[in-house]
Amino acid sequence: KVFQNMYFSIFSVLLLIGVTQGLVTSVVLLRSKHNVRSNRFLALAIITLCFLTAKRFWFTSGLWDTPYIRYFPNAGEVVIAPLIYFFLVFLLHSNLKFTRKHALHFLPFALFQLYAFVVYFYTLQTQNLVTKDVIANSFYFNLIKDIEDYLGIVSTIVYITFGYKSLRAYRTWLNNATADSAYPDFNWLWRLFTFAFILGVFLSVNHFLNLAFDFNSKYRFHWDAFNIYMAFVIYYLGFVAYKQSHVEIAINQTHDVTPKIATIANEEIQQTAQRLENEMVNKKLFLNPTLSLKEVAQLLEVNQRTLSQVINQHFQKSFRELINHYRVEEVKAKLNDENLAKHSILGIALDCGFNSEASFYRIFKKATRMSPSQYKNHQANQ
């Protein structure tokens, strides 16, 4: 009886594929030994997205008219944003502990989910769909679901804002405090939050259309488009996140490395910049793969903030960009050295201070607009 009214369309098949892929990816993430704690939040976020997509699948395939599916408890709208946010937080702060204060972020979901279970079990008393609807309405089901949807929109806006701030703080720390190329720049996370922002806008527009023009009673294409986009986000989340290499990041000093503009005499800027150049050229500090701003500041006997500002103003680069500039120039010099012709490109890169193959190729190509092998061949043909 569960499947007697079930039918498939191209749209429902696409949703089913997205849900299946998402659930498989979630299992893989939960079993992965990389970024274990953060991946738990990501896996739960993907599972939640799958259940929300499945809700639309129930409608399009006719399963919503099945007694045991009707009013199936699902309050995922208010939990996706905090799950993705905490995925980011624990990815960037591997030494952080999940506390009761963190758990409060999931209280709205717990309350809405409890309410959904109550409605579901009370409606299980009958197999008649009309009676089920009457029972659900006695619990103000439609009103509560509307509140849940609007709270989900607010939640998305709030947590995306928090996420952007955390990611921006990490990027500030990355650019101004360390030249360790093993640390990822997480460009894909910027795209993730952009996709999440679009998801929130999409959801807001759909609800606005319903409130202003009663769209839901006349059309469904706007929700079909929303769910296809959500299926795409599920695929992106799982595929890209699993590809990320394991890296332990324990940042607890982000607020201490943000450059603050202060008045520094031009003479001091020039002197500090000259001393920094001398150390780079003569001692080749950049060969240290884990070189940090703190180490250089101690060597030059200057304040970290002062050194960071000098680098920003004089060289028009961040600390990380400056060190990688010297590393790329060293790689270029060695690629042009005939005595090192038999050395591998990666071996040369590692000798020049890079400690991540992927980062080296990306940084080198950005600086020269050529891959290392293309650069080497170009120089040989000149």
Backbone torsions as a table, in degrees:
resi	resn	phi	psi	omega
1	LYS	NA	-27.9	-177.1
2	VAL	-61.5	-37.2	-173.4
3	PHE	-106.6	8.8	-173.8
4	GLN	-68.4	-28.9	179.8
5	ASN	-99.1	8.6	-174.1
6	MET	-80.4	137.8	175.8
7	TYR	-144.1	156.9	-175.8
8	PHE	-116.7	144.4	171.2
9	SER	-128.6	170.9	177.7
10	ILE	-58.9	-40.9	-180.0
11	PHE	-61.8	-47.3	-178.6
12	SER	-65.9	-34.0	177.2
13	VAL	-65.3	-41.6	178.1
14	LEU	-61.7	-42.2	177.9
15	LEU	-63.5	-41.6	-179.3
16	LEU	-64.3	-39.7	177.4
17	ILE	-62.8	-44.4	179.2
18	GLY	-61.7	-43.4	179.4
19	VAL	-64.3	-45.3	-179.8
20	THR	-60.9	-47.2	179.4
21	GLN	-60.8	-41.1	-179.5
22	GLY	-64.5	-42.1	179.7
23	LEU	-66.4	-39.9	177.6
24	VAL	-63.3	-44.9	179.8
25	THR	-62.1	-38.6	179.1
26	SER	-61.2	-42.9	178.4
27	VAL	-62.8	-42.4	179.3
28	VAL	-62.1	-43.7	179.4
29	LEU	-64.0	-40.8	179.9
30	LEU	-67.0	-28.4	180.0
31	ARG	-89.2	-12.3	-177.7
32	SER	-68.5	144.0	177.8
33	LYS	-92.0	0.6	178.8
34	HIS	-96.5	136.8	176.1
35	ASN	47.0	51.5	-168.9
36	VAL	-55.9	-52.3	-173.6
37	ARG	-68.6	-43.1	-179.4
38	SER	-67.8	-35.8	-179.5
39	ASN	-66.3	-25.0	176.6
40	ARG	-64.1	-44.2	178.9
41	PHE	-65.6	-40.2	-180.0
42	LEU	-65.9	-42.9	179.2
43	ALA	-61.5	-42.4	178.5
44	LEU	-65.5	-36.6	177.8
45	ALA	-64.2	-43.0	179.7
46	ILE	-66.1	-41.2	177.9
47	ILE	-61.4	-41.3	178.5
48	THR	-63.4	-43.8	176.7
49	LEU	-60.5	-37.7	178.5
50	CYS	-63.4	-42.4	179.6
51	PHE	-66.9	-37.0	177.9
52	LEU	-67.6	-38.5	176.4
53	THR	-67.5	-37.3	178.7
54	ALA	-62.7	-32.6	178.8
55	LYS	-60.2	-42.0	177.4
56	ARG	-68.5	-35.0	177.4
57	PHE	-61.7	-38.9	178.8
58	TRP	-60.6	-39.6	-179.8
59	PHE	-68.5	-47.6	-174.6
60	THR	-72.9	-24.8	-177.9
61	SER	-97.0	-3.4	179.9
62	GLY	89.1	-1.9	-177.6
63	LEU	-68.7	-21.5	179.9
64	TRP	-63.8	-22.7	178.5
65	ASP	-87.8	11.5	175.8
66	THR	-95.4	128.6	-174.3
67	PRO	-51.4	-41.2	-175.6
68	TYR	-79.7	-14.9	178.1
69	ILE	-92.4	-32.1	-178.7
70	ARG	-54.0	127.0	178.5
71	TYR	63.8	29.0	175.3
72	PHE	-57.1	129.8	-173.0
73	PRO	-65.2	120.5	-177.8
74	ASN	-156.0	104.7	-179.9
75	ALA	-116.3	37.4	-172.9
76	GLY	-68.6	-18.6	-176.3
77	GLU	-57.4	-30.8	-174.6
78	VAL	-96.8	2.7	-175.6
79	VAL	-116.2	-16.9	-177.6
80	ILE	-61.3	-49.7	-176.7
81	ALA	-60.1	-49.1	177.6
82	PRO	-64.0	-32.6	178.0
83	LEU	-64.5	-45.1	178.6
84	ILE	-66.5	-37.5	178.6
85	TYR	-62.4	-46.3	-179.2
86	PHE	-72.3	-26.2	170.4
87	PHE	-58.7	-46.3	179.1
88	LEU	-64.5	-45.6	-177.5
89	VAL	-59.2	-46.7	-177.6
90	PHE	-77.7	-18.7	173.2
91	LEU	-72.9	-38.9	-177.9
92	LEU	-85.8	-18.9	-177.8
93	HIS	-131.7	79.6	-173.6
94	SER	-67.6	-16.3	-179.4
95	ASN	-95.5	5.1	-177.3
96	LEU	-78.5	144.2	177.3
97	LYS	-105.7	142.1	177.7
98	PHE	-79.2	120.9	-174.2
99	THR	-112.3	174.6	176.4
100	ARG	-62.7	-33.5	177.9
101	LYS	-62.7	-39.7	176.4
102	HIS	-65.6	-37.9	-177.2
103	ALA	-63.6	-26.2	180.0
104	LEU	-62.5	-24.2	178.3
105	HIS	-63.8	-21.8	-177.4
106	PHE	-102.0	6.3	179.7
107	LEU	-62.9	-44.8	177.7
108	PRO	-56.3	-41.8	178.4
109	PHE	-62.2	-43.4	-178.5
110	ALA	-60.6	-41.0	-178.9
111	LEU	-68.9	-46.4	179.9
112	PHE	-65.6	-37.7	-179.9
113	GLN	-68.5	-38.9	176.8
114	LEU	-62.1	-43.5	177.2
115	TYR	-60.1	-43.2	-179.5
116	ALA	-62.6	-37.8	177.7
117	PHE	-66.0	-41.2	179.8
118	VAL	-60.1	-47.9	179.7
119	VAL	-61.7	-44.2	-177.5
120	TYR	-61.6	-46.6	-176.6
121	PHE	-71.6	-31.5	176.2
122	TYR	-69.5	-36.3	179.9
123	THR	-76.1	-14.7	177.2
124	LEU	-68.3	-11.4	-178.8
125	GLN	-63.9	-21.0	-177.5
126	THR	-135.1	152.3	176.4
127	GLN	-95.5	-10.7	-178.4
128	ASN	-77.6	123.4	-174.3
129	LEU	-67.2	-36.3	179.2
130	VAL	-64.4	-43.9	178.6
131	THR	-64.3	-38.7	176.9
132	LYS	-57.9	-44.6	-179.4
133	ASP	-63.9	-38.5	178.8
134	VAL	-63.7	-44.1	179.1
135	ILE	-62.7	-45.6	-179.5
136	ALA	-61.2	-42.5	-179.8
137	ASN	-67.3	-27.0	176.0
138	SER	-67.0	-19.5	175.3
139	PHE	-96.5	11.3	-177.9
140	TYR	56.7	42.9	-173.5
141	PHE	-58.2	-49.4	-177.3
142	ASN	-63.0	-40.5	178.7
143	LEU	-64.1	-45.8	-179.3
144	ILE	-64.0	-40.0	179.4
145	LYS	-66.5	-35.4	176.1
146	ASP	-64.1	-43.3	177.6
147	ILE	-61.2	-42.2	179.0
148	GLU	-61.8	-42.7	179.6
149	ASP	-63.6	-44.5	-178.9
150	TYR	-68.1	-36.7	176.7
151	LEU	-66.1	-33.7	176.8
152	GLY	-63.2	-37.6	177.7
153	ILE	-65.7	-47.3	178.8
154	VAL	-60.7	-42.8	179.2
155	SER	-59.6	-42.8	179.6
156	THR	-61.3	-45.1	-179.8
157	ILE	-62.5	-46.6	-176.7
158	VAL	-64.4	-48.3	-174.9
159	TYR	-75.4	-28.7	173.7
160	ILE	-65.2	-40.5	177.3
161	THR	-61.5	-47.2	177.3
162	PHE	-60.0	-42.0	-178.8
163	GLY	-63.7	-44.3	177.6
164	TYR	-59.3	-41.6	-179.7
165	LYS	-64.3	-43.2	179.2
166	SER	-64.3	-43.3	-178.9
167	LEU	-68.1	-39.1	178.2
168	ARG	-65.7	-38.5	177.3
169	ALA	-63.1	-41.1	178.0
170	TYR	-63.8	-44.0	-179.5
171	ARG	-64.5	-35.8	176.5
172	THR	-63.9	-46.7	177.2
173	TRP	-60.7	-45.0	-177.8
174	LEU	-60.5	-45.5	-175.7
175	ASN	-75.5	-28.6	-171.7
176	ASN	-112.0	-3.0	-175.5
177	ALA	-123.0	-24.7	-175.8
178	THR	-142.5	148.2	175.1
179	ALA	-113.1	17.5	178.4
180	ASP	-72.9	109.4	-175.6
181	SER	-73.2	-6.3	177.8
182	ALA	-73.0	-22.2	177.7
183	TYR	-73.5	128.7	-179.2
184	PRO	-75.9	152.7	176.9
185	ASP	-91.2	-10.4	175.3
186	PHE	56.0	43.9	176.0
187	ASN	-60.2	-32.7	-178.4
188	TRP	-65.7	-26.9	178.5
189	LEU	-70.3	-32.4	174.6
190	TRP	-61.8	-41.2	178.6
191	ARG	-66.5	-38.2	179.0
192	LEU	-59.2	-47.3	-178.7
193	PHE	-69.8	-28.8	173.7
194	THR	-65.9	-44.9	177.7
195	PHE	-62.2	-40.2	179.6
196	ALA	-65.7	-38.3	177.4
197	PHE	-62.4	-44.1	178.3
198	ILE	-62.5	-38.9	178.2
199	LEU	-60.0	-43.6	178.7
200	GLY	-64.4	-41.4	177.9
201	VAL	-64.3	-43.9	178.8
202	PHE	-56.2	-47.8	-178.7
203	LEU	-63.7	-42.3	-179.9
204	SER	-63.3	-43.8	-180.0
205	VAL	-62.8	-42.8	180.0
206	ASN	-61.4	-42.5	179.1
207	HIS	-70.3	-34.8	177.0
208	PHE	-63.5	-42.6	178.6
209	LEU	-61.3	-36.1	179.1
210	ASN	-71.3	-42.9	-179.0
211	LEU	-67.8	-42.0	-174.2
212	ALA	-84.0	-35.4	-172.7
213	PHE	-126.9	7.7	-179.9
214	ASP	53.4	45.5	-176.4
215	PHE	-61.4	-37.6	-172.6
216	ASN	-62.2	-27.9	-179.7
217	SER	-83.6	-11.0	-176.2
218	LYS	-114.6	-36.0	-173.4
219	TYR	-133.7	164.5	174.4
220	ARG	-138.2	-1.6	-175.6
221	PHE	-62.6	-31.8	-178.6
222	HIS	-67.3	-35.0	176.6
223	TRP	-77.4	-32.0	175.0
224	ASP	-61.6	-45.5	179.5
225	ALA	-64.0	-40.2	179.0
226	PHE	-61.1	-44.1	-177.1
227	ASN	-73.3	-32.2	174.0
228	ILE	-65.2	-40.9	177.5
229	TYR	-64.4	-40.3	179.1
230	MET	-64.2	-36.7	176.9
231	ALA	-63.9	-37.3	176.7
232	PHE	-64.3	-42.3	179.0
233	VAL	-62.3	-39.6	177.3
234	ILE	-58.6	-47.2	-179.2
235	TYR	-62.5	-45.2	-178.7
236	TYR	-62.1	-46.6	-179.1
237	LEU	-56.5	-52.0	-176.5
238	GLY	-66.8	-45.6	-175.1
239	PHE	-66.3	-48.8	-175.1
240	VAL	-73.4	-41.0	-178.0
241	ALA	-63.4	-40.2	-178.3
242	TYR	-68.7	-27.3	-179.8
243	LYS	-73.2	-17.8	-176.0
244	GLN	-68.1	136.7	178.5
245	SER	-76.2	158.9	-178.3
246	HIS	-76.3	131.3	175.2
247	VAL	-148.0	130.2	178.2
248	GLU	-89.7	115.3	179.6
249	ILE	-117.1	120.2	-179.8
250	ALA	-123.8	81.7	-176.5
251	ILE	-94.4	120.5	175.6
252	ASN	-130.9	10.3	-178.2
253	GLN	-128.8	24.7	-177.0
254	THR	-54.1	-42.7	-176.5
255	HIS	-68.4	-14.9	-177.9
256	ASP	-89.9	-8.4	-173.7
257	VAL	-112.1	-3.6	178.9
258	THR	-68.1	120.9	-178.6
259	PRO	-61.5	135.0	175.2
260	LYS	-118.4	128.9	-178.1
261	ILE	-68.6	123.4	176.8
262	ALA	-131.9	162.7	-179.3
263	THR	-81.5	112.7	177.1
264	ILE	-121.4	130.2	-178.7
265	ALA	-61.0	142.2	179.5
266	ASN	-56.4	-36.2	179.8
267	GLU	-63.0	-42.1	179.6
268	GLU	-66.9	-39.4	178.0
269	ILE	-60.9	-46.3	-178.9
270	GLN	-65.0	-41.8	-179.1
271	GLN	-65.5	-45.7	-179.6
272	THR	-64.6	-41.3	178.8
273	ALA	-63.5	-39.7	-179.9
274	GLN	-67.2	-41.7	178.7
275	ARG	-64.3	-39.3	178.8
276	LEU	-64.0	-43.9	178.5
277	GLU	-61.6	-41.2	179.9
278	ASN	-62.1	-42.2	179.6
279	GLU	-66.1	-37.4	179.4
280	MET	-68.3	-43.0	-177.6
281	VAL	-74.9	-45.7	-174.0
282	ASN	-82.4	-43.0	-176.4
283	LYS	-102.0	-9.9	178.9
284	LYS	49.2	56.8	-180.0
285	LEU	-57.6	-28.9	-176.1
286	PHE	-64.6	-14.0	178.9
287	LEU	-70.2	-16.6	176.0
288	ASN	-75.8	112.0	-174.0
289	PRO	-65.8	-21.4	-178.6
290	THR	-111.0	24.9	-177.8
291	LEU	-56.8	135.9	-179.6
292	SER	-122.9	160.7	177.2
293	LEU	-61.0	-37.1	-179.8
294	LYS	-60.8	-42.7	180.0
295	GLU	-63.7	-44.5	-179.0
296	VAL	-66.8	-40.6	179.5
297	ALA	-62.4	-40.7	177.6
298	GLN	-65.0	-39.2	179.4
299	LEU	-64.7	-41.2	-178.7
300	LEU	-85.9	-7.4	179.9
301	GLU	59.6	49.0	175.8
302	VAL	-131.4	163.2	177.1
303	ASN	-69.1	144.5	-179.0
304	GLN	-60.4	-42.5	-179.9
305	ARG	-64.4	-39.5	178.7
306	THR	-63.2	-45.7	179.6
307	LEU	-62.9	-41.9	179.1
308	SER	-62.1	-41.3	179.9
309	GLN	-68.6	-38.0	177.5
310	VAL	-61.2	-45.3	179.5
311	ILE	-62.2	-45.1	-179.6
312	ASN	-61.7	-43.1	-174.6
313	GLN	-82.1	-45.3	-174.5
314	HIS	-78.5	-45.6	-176.0
315	PHE	-94.3	-10.1	-177.9
316	GLN	57.1	36.7	179.8
317	LYS	-140.7	163.8	169.7
318	SER	-84.0	168.7	178.8
319	PHE	-58.0	-45.4	-178.9
320	ARG	-62.6	-43.6	179.6
321	GLU	-63.8	-39.5	-179.4
322	LEU	-64.6	-48.1	-179.1
323	ILE	-63.2	-41.2	178.8
324	ASN	-67.7	-28.3	175.0
325	HIS	-62.1	-46.7	178.2
326	TYR	-64.3	-38.2	179.7
327	ARG	-65.0	-43.8	179.2
328	VAL	-62.8	-41.9	179.0
329	GLU	-63.3	-36.9	178.0
330	GLU	-67.9	-40.2	177.1
331	VAL	-62.6	-45.2	179.7
332	LYS	-59.5	-42.1	-179.8
333	ALA	-64.1	-40.1	-178.7
334	LYS	-74.6	-31.6	175.8
335	LEU	-67.3	-25.7	178.8
336	ASN	-88.3	-6.6	-178.3
337	ASP	-85.0	115.7	-178.3
338	GLU	-63.1	-27.7	179.5
339	ASN	-68.6	-17.9	-179.2
340	LEU	-108.6	16.4	-174.9
341	ALA	-59.7	-30.9	-177.6
342	LYS	-85.5	-7.3	179.6
343	HIS	-76.7	145.2	178.2
344	SER	-72.8	152.1	179.4
345	ILE	-62.3	-41.5	179.6
346	LEU	-65.1	-39.9	178.1
347	GLY	-60.5	-41.6	177.7
348	ILE	-64.3	-42.7	-179.6
349	ALA	-61.0	-43.5	179.5
350	LEU	-65.0	-36.0	177.3
351	ASP	-68.1	-21.6	-176.7
352	CYS	-96.5	7.6	173.6
353	GLY	110.6	-9.8	176.5
354	PHE	-79.4	142.6	177.1
355	ASN	-130.8	20.5	175.0
356	SER	-142.1	120.1	-177.7
357	GLU	-61.7	-46.9	-178.0
358	ALA	-62.2	-43.4	179.9
359	SER	-65.5	-39.0	179.8
360	PHE	-59.9	-51.2	-177.5
361	TYR	-63.3	-37.9	179.4
362	ARG	-67.9	-44.5	-178.4
363	ILE	-68.3	-41.4	-179.4
364	PHE	-64.2	-44.5	-178.8
365	LYS	-67.1	-34.7	177.6
366	LYS	-66.2	-35.8	-177.8
367	ALA	-78.3	-34.5	-173.4
368	THR	-112.5	-11.5	-175.2
369	ARG	63.8	19.9	176.4
370	MET	-141.9	153.0	172.4
371	SER	-73.8	161.1	179.2
372	PRO	-55.7	-41.3	180.0
373	SER	-67.6	-39.5	176.5
374	GLN	-63.3	-41.1	179.0
375	TYR	-63.0	-43.9	-178.7
376	LYS	-62.6	-44.5	178.9
377	ASN	-66.9	-39.2	178.6
378	HIS	-61.7	-43.2	-179.9
379	GLN	-68.0	-35.8	-179.4
380	ALA	-68.9	-28.8	-178.9
381	ASN	-86.2	-4.5	-179.7
382	GLN	-85.0	NA	NA
